[in-house]
Amino acid sequence: MLIALYVAVWREPRKARSERDDRKKQLTALQRAEDERVIAQARRVVASVGSASLLGNGVWFASVSNHSTAPVTNLEVKVFAVDAKGERILEPCKRSKETIGTDDVLANLVLSRGMTKHTAEE
């Protein structure tokens, strides 16, 4: 009878607590490994920005490239313009296809090539 009381009151609760602690440690280790994997994947996502003045004044290109072997999920890209002081401009950036027509692009390409050719002959 005393042995059953010892097992029920002392040994089993301690064993259950120990098993819960072990599971918690395992879950923490798994979560840490997953977090490190996601962080390593994010380091391989590279953003680039450059001037596309050939298409018009104030036109820039922005792209995001995935250099990892895994697909990137839940990626949200926001582009903000900044002034010379590095402060964000309130007016939002617009996609070029919303502001520049195909005719404008072709005209800029023809004009820029014609001007380059003209200056090369002189």
C-alpha positions in Angstrom: 0.0 0.0 0.0 2.8 2.4 0.8 4.5 1.6 -2.5 1.4 2.4 -4.5 1.0 5.7 -2.6 4.6 6.6 -3.3 4.2 5.8 -7.0 0.9 7.7 -7.3 2.0 10.8 -5.3 5.7 11.2 -6.0 7.1 9.1 -8.8 4.5 9.5 -11.6 4.1 13.3 -11.3 7.8 13.7 -11.5 8.1 11.4 -14.4 5.3 13.2 -16.3 7.0 16.6 -15.6 10.3 15.3 -16.8 8.7 14.0 -20.0 7.0 17.4 -20.6 10.3 19.2 -20.1 12.0 16.9 -22.6 9.2 17.5 -25.2 9.5 21.2 -24.6 13.2 21.1 -25.2 12.7 19.1 -28.4 10.1 21.5 -29.7 12.4 24.4 -28.9 15.3 22.8 -30.8 13.0 22.1 -33.8 11.7 25.7 -33.8 15.3 27.1 -33.6 16.3 24.9 -36.5 13.4 26.0 -38.6 14.1 29.7 -37.7 17.7 29.3 -38.8 16.6 27.7 -42.1 14.3 30.5 -42.8 16.9 33.1 -41.9 19.5 31.4 -44.2 17.0 31.3 -47.0 16.2 35.0 -46.5 19.9 35.9 -46.8 19.8 34.4 -50.4 17.0 36.8 -51.4 18.7 39.8 -53.0 17.0 43.1 -53.9 18.6 45.3 -56.5 17.8 48.8 -57.7 19.1 50.8 -60.6 18.4 53.7 -62.9 16.5 53.1 -66.1 16.9 56.6 -67.4 16.8 55.1 -71.0 13.0 54.8 -70.4 12.6 58.3 -69.1 13.6 60.8 -66.4 13.1 59.5 -62.9 12.5 55.9 -63.9 14.2 53.2 -61.8 14.1 49.4 -61.8 13.7 47.3 -58.7 13.9 43.6 -58.7 14.1 40.8 -56.1 16.1 37.6 -57.0 15.9 34.3 -55.2 19.4 32.7 -55.1 18.3 29.9 -52.8 17.3 26.4 -54.0 14.0 26.6 -52.1 11.0 28.6 -53.2 10.4 31.8 -51.2 7.0 32.1 -49.6 5.1 34.9 -48.0 7.3 37.5 -49.6 6.0 41.1 -49.7 7.9 43.7 -51.6 7.4 47.4 -50.9 9.3 50.1 -52.8 9.8 53.6 -51.3 11.6 56.5 -52.8 13.9 58.6 -50.6 15.2 62.1 -51.1 18.8 63.3 -51.0 18.7 63.4 -47.2 17.6 59.7 -47.1 14.1 60.6 -45.9 11.1 58.7 -47.4 9.1 60.6 -50.0 5.4 60.7 -49.2 4.3 60.1 -52.8 4.3 56.4 -53.5 6.2 54.8 -56.2 4.3 53.6 -59.3 5.0 50.7 -61.6 6.4 52.0 -64.9 3.6 50.3 -66.9 1.1 52.6 -65.0 2.9 55.8 -66.1 4.9 55.1 -69.3 3.2 53.8 -72.5 4.9 51.5 -75.0 5.1 54.4 -77.5 7.1 56.5 -75.0 9.5 53.6 -74.4 10.1 53.1 -78.1 10.5 56.8 -78.7 13.1 57.0 -75.9 15.0 54.0 -77.2 15.0 55.4 -80.8 16.0 58.9 -79.6 18.8 57.7 -77.3 20.3 55.4 -80.0 20.0 58.1 -82.6 21.8 60.6 -80.3 24.5 58.1 -79.5 25.1 57.3 -83.2 25.1 61.0 -84.0 27.8 61.9 -81.5 29.9 58.9 -82.4 30.1 60.1 -86.1 31.3 63.5 -85.0 
